[in-house]
Amino acid sequence: TLLAQNLKKLEKINHTQIALARLIDVGFRTYVRYEIGERHAPVNVLIKMAKLENISLDQLLSTALRATEGNS
């Protein structure tokens, strides 16, 4: 999914999987499942992800992010 692809890009650019999971207050395995597209993130988690990366929720869900987007 596009969300899974974006999470992989954000992880490579800004944070490790473990750090992202902690920052959005989910378990590591749960985060990995979001990243591989095996599980859908609830809206409250999506909002945290977007805020953390200083992007809109719309960008996170509907636009393929470039390496220069996001925070940090």
Stockholm file with secondary structure:
# STOCKHOLM 1.0

chainA/1-72         TLLAQNLKKLEKINHTQIALARLIDVGFRTYVRYEIGERHAPVNVLIKMAKLENISLDQLLSTALRATEGNS
#=GR chainA/1-72 SS CHHHHHHHHHHHHTCCHHHHHHHTTCCHHHHHHHHTTSSCCCHHHHHHHHHHHTCCHHHHHHSCCCTTCSCC
#=GC SS_cons        CHHHHHHHHHHHHTCCHHHHHHHTTCCHHHHHHHHTTSSCCCHHHHHHHHHHHTCCHHHHHHSCCCTTCSCC
//
